[in-house]
């Protein structure tokens, strides 16, 4: 056994203890710990309803984004193999909460088991594998748990990573972590990387012919975004839909993003009275809405809440603030250009939704987490801004030149559409290594 596993298992009790100490002060940690209480009894009860005559494929995802990446793959597997059942586990409370809120009419019928993945101890992972008895395991993006992977390999259960990504600055590629994670990756049957660059990073450290099969399959998020846009039934309030202004959409914003977007918009408005601003915070809590109100007041801007617009004949304020969730993709449909938040903190959020709708996209400097953001920058359809003045200058150029805006938006949309098809390649890889059969 690689020394990294020994150290990992020695540190695990300390990490669990730290989580319990932090739980009273951190709602997400507390929710995750509470959600895992009694998991053994739940797993035994839930698995008793499985059809053991059918193959069970276990999908593990971290949170909402990874679930969205898994959905097109799960859908294709379910369509292709009627005799397959799916187990789905989440690491994050955000993912579990999203699934529970998810419109039941859109649930995937093949998913027969849903729960938290317990803490990655040897005892827990042995219990999970003995209880679920999966024919194979599919991981998404990068949420790999060493004890689960080692125990599954010991039982000869094929494991595949789809939409796999390793950012150039990943700590898994440096120091002692590199050797440990190379050993972890070696226990996988296959990796479907999102890009050639990611494929090369996953293959680093393996001799020719050794390690898992690694292919470039693309990112299934492209498939999911296109499917979401093409099949959406969400309807926005009529006053917003018939508003003739050129809207700047600030999507998934945090305070540092609003410090860029709001002052820039206030100055642009004096030059272009035909523009409007929609601010859709990443988490539209009351606290965040209060912060946005303060920022707008400082800039001398009035706002209307999106939830209020349905009862109006027209929207009279220059700014609309989205105070709910579930319709950001549809808000981008109303836009002229977009700013996507997150890249002044942990990393940029979803740039695909505005791009597929033909909007040039702006964002802050932290985009290493997003292959598509980096590619949009290379195309010229995406722009990095470091301060309000940068965004103001970039947005002004597009407002002054509609033909340029149209071209950059078209390039963005083509880029997203041309990258669809990853789900089919992932299912082919899963089929190859899990040796699926119908019936």
N, C-alpha and C positions, 0 to 999 in steps of 0.2 A: 504493500500500500504506500502511495506517495506520502511523504512526511506532511504535506499540506493537509491531508485528511485528518491526521492526528492533531495538528494544531487547530484545525477548524472545529473538531469535536471537543477539544479542550476549552475553546473560547465560547462555544455555544451556550453553556450554562450562565456564563457571565453576561452574554448579550441578552439572554432571556431575563436575567435579574435586573439589568439596566432598564429594559422595556417596562418591567413592572413598577420600577421606581418612578419612571417618567409618566406612566399612565395617568395618574391623577392630574397632571398638568398638560396633557396632550390628548385631545379628543380622539384623533385618528388611531393612536396607539391603543388607547383604552377600548375603542370600538373593536379593533382587531383582536385584542386579547379576549374580550367578552364573546365575540363571535366564534372563537375556537373552543370555548368551554363546552364540555360534553360532546366533543366531536366524535368520539368512538361510538357512543350509543347511537348518535344520529347516522353515522356511516353504516353501521350494522342494519339499522332499520331501513335506510334508503336503498341499500344494495339488495335487500330481500325482495324488492319489487322488480329487479332487473331480470330480463329474459336470458338465462344462462346458455340458451341454445344459440344465441347471437353473439357475434364478436363485439367486444367493448373496446373502444378507442378512447383513451384518456387524454383530454386537452387541458394543459395547465397554462393559465394566463396570469399576468400580474394585476392588471387593472382594466379600466374602461378601454383605453387605446388598444391594448393587446387583444381584448375581446373582439373589438371591431375588426382587427386583423384576422382573427381566427374565424369569424363568421362566414366569409365566403368559402373558406376551406371546408368548414363543417357542412355548409349547405351542399357543396358539390359532393362530398363523401356520402351524405344522406341521400342525395338524388341518385348517385351511381350505385350505391350498395344498400338495398332495402333491408338487408339482414344485419346492419350495423347499428349499435347503440353508442351514444356518446356520453362520457362523464366529463364534467367541467368543474375545475377548481380555480379559485381566485386567491391571490395573496392579499390584495388590498381591500379594505372596507369599501372604498369608492367603487370598485368593480362589483362587489356583491350588492351594494345599494343600487347601482345602475341596473343590474340584472333584475332585481326585485321590482324596480319601477318600470322596466322595459315593457312596452305594449305587448300584452299576452297574445294578441292576434299575430304578432310578428315573431313569436318564439319559434325556435327550430324544434320540430316534433321529435327528432332523433335524440335530443338531449334529455336523458333520463335521470341524471344525477348531477346535482349542483351543490357545492359546499366550499368552505375555506380549505386551503391546504394547511395542515397543521405545521408546527415548528419542525424544521428539518433535522430531527434527531434520528439516529438509527432505529430506535424502537418505534417511533411514529411512522417512519417510512416503511418499515417491515409490516406494520399493521395495515397501512393504506394499500400496499400491494397485495397482501393476503386477502383483504376484504373486497377490493375492487376486482382483482384478477384480470387486469387489462391484457388485451392482445398486443397492444402497443401504446406508446406515449408520444404525444406531440407537444412540444414547447413552442412558445411564440416570442420572437424578438431576442430577449436576452435573459429571461427569468429562469435561470438554471440552478437547481438545488443539488449540491454535491452528493449528499447521502441518498437522496431519491435516485439520482442517476446511477450511483454505484450499486445500490441494491437491485435496481431494475436490470442492470447489466448482468449481475450475478445470477439472476433468474432467466437470462436469455430473452428478455423482453425488448424488442426493437424500439429505439427512441430516435425521433427526428425533430430537428429544430427548423421551423419555418419563419420566413421574414427575419432571418438572423442578421444582426447588425453588431459591429464592433467599431465604435468611433475611433478616429486616429489617436485621440488622447486617452483612450480607455486604460485604466489602471490594470486591467487584465492582461495587457500587452507588455508590462514592464516589471522589472525586479523579480522577486520570488513568486509573485502572483502568476507570472507568465507560465512557469513550469507547472504550477498547480492546475491552472485552467486548461493548459494543453492536455494534461492527463484527464481532466473532466471531459473535454471535447472528444478525446479519443474513445470514450465509452459510448458516444452517439453513433448510430448507424449512418446518419446522413445529416447534412446541413444545407438548407435552401437559403442562400444569402441574398440580400436585397440588391447588391451591386457587385461588380467585378472587384472593386477595392475591398469590400467586406469579405468576399470570398478569399482573397489573398491574405487578409489578416487572420481569418479563421484557420487557414492552412499553414500559417507560420509555425515552424517548430516540428512539422511532420516531414519525415523522409518521403520520397516519391513512392506512391503505392501504399503508404501507411495512413492511419487515421480514418476518419469518416469520409464518405463520399461527399464532396462539397461542390455544389453547383450555384450558378447565378440564376435565380428564379424571378427576381423582382420582389416588390413589396405588395402584399395582398391588400394593403390600405388603398392602393390605387383602384383595385376592383371594388372595394367596399364604398369608396367615395363616389365613384361613377354610378354604382348601383343606387346609392342613397339619393343622389341628385336626380337620376333618371326616373326613380319610382316614388319620389316624395309626394305625400298627400297633405303636408302641412300648409295651412293657409294663413298668411299674414293679414293684419287689419287693412281694410280697404283704403282708409285715408293715407296709409303709408304706400300702398301699391300704386295709387293714382297720383302721388306727389311727384311733381315734375323735376325736382331738384337733382343735381348730381351729388349723390351721397358718398362720403368717405365712411367706410365701415371699419371701426376699431373693434376687432374680434378677440375674445379671450384675453382681455387686458387686465393688468395689475397696476398698482399706483405708479410705478416707474414708467410704464408705457403711457399712462394718461398724462404724465409730466411732459411727454414728447408730443402727443397727439393734440391735446386740448389747446395749448398756447399756439401751436402752429396753425390749427384750424381757425382760431380767433383772428389771426393776422390775415390768413387767406380769405376769410369771409369779407373783409373790407374791399378786396380786389375782385372777388367773385361772389356777388350776392346770390347767385343761382345754386350755391352748394349747400349741403347739409351734412351733419355728422350723426352717425349712430354709434353709440358706445355700448358694447356688450361685454361686461366684465366676466372673467373666467368663473368667478363664484359670486353670483348676484345676491349676496347676503345683505341684510339691512345695514350692517356696518360698512360694507363696500359701497353701497348706494349713497350712504351719507358722505363717504370720502369723495366720491365722484361729484356730488352736489357742491362740496366745498371747493373742489378744483374748478368747476364751471363758474361758480360765483366769483372766484378770484380772477377769472378771465372775462368776466362780464357777460356770460352766456346763460340764457334761460334754456330749460329743458322740459320735455314731456316724457313721462314714463310710457313705454310701449303698451303696457296693460291698460293705459287710459285712452289710447288713440282710437280704439274701436267705437267709442261713443261720440267722436268728434266729426264735424263736417270736413275739417282740414287741420293740418298740423301747423301751428303758427310759430312755434319756437324753432331756433336754428339747430337744436340738438334733441335727439331721441335717445333715451337710456333704456336698454333692454333689462327688465327686472324679472326675467324668468329664464328657463332653460329649454332646450330641445328644438330651437328654430334658428340657430346661428347660420346653418347652411342656406336656409331660405332668405335670411337677411342679406347675405352676400349677393343674392339675385338682384337686389335693389341698388347695388353699389356701382360706383364709377371706378374706384380703386379701394384697396384694402390695406389696413395695417393689422398684423397679427402679433399678439402679445406673448409674453413669457421669456423673451430673449434678453431681458435685462436681469433675469433671476436664474432659474434652473435651465432654461432652454426654450426655444421657440415652440409654440403650439402648432396646431394643424394648419399648414399653408395650402394644403391640397384643395380644400373646399372653395376658397376664393379663386384659386388658379384654374380649376376645372371650369369655372363659370366665366372665365375670360377676364379676370381682374389682375392688373399688375399688383404686386404684393410688396409691402415694406415690413421690415422687422428690425429688431435690435441686433447686437453683435454676437450673441451666443446662439449659434446655429449648428454646432458640431453634432448635435443630437438628431439633425434632420437632413437626410440625404437629399430630399426634394428641395429644401430651401437652398442648399448649396448649389444644386443644379439650376434652380431658377436664377440665382445670381450670375452663374456662368452664361445663361441665356440672355441676361439683361432684363428679364421679366420680374426679377426679385431684386430688392435694394436694401442694403444694410444702412441703418441710420444710428448715430451715436448720441444725437441731441435733437431738440425741437427744430433747430435751424436746418439740420440736414433733411428732416422730413418735410419741412416747409418748402425747401428748394426743389426736392424731388416731386412733391405733389403739384407744385406750381407748374413745373415743366409739362406734366401730363394734362393739367387743366388748360394750359395755354395751347396745347397741341393735341387735339382729339385724335388725329390720325396716328400719332405716335402711341397714344394710349391704346388705340384699337389694335395696332400691330403687336405691341408687347403683350396685351391681353390674349390675343389669338395664339401667340407663341406659348404662353403659359398653359392655355387650354389644350393645345396639341400635345404638349409635353406630358400632361397627365393622362390623356386618352391613349397615347402611344405606349404607355407603360402598363396598361391593363393586361390581364392574362396570367398574372403570377399565381393565382389560385389554382388554375389548371395544372401548371408546372409543379406546384407543391403537392397536389393530390396524386399526380403521376409518381412523384418521388416517394410519397407515403405508401402508395400501392406497391411499389417495387420492394420496399424494405419491410413492410408489414404483411406482405403476401395476402392481401385481402381477397376474399372470394364472396360471390353473391350467395344469397339464400342462407 
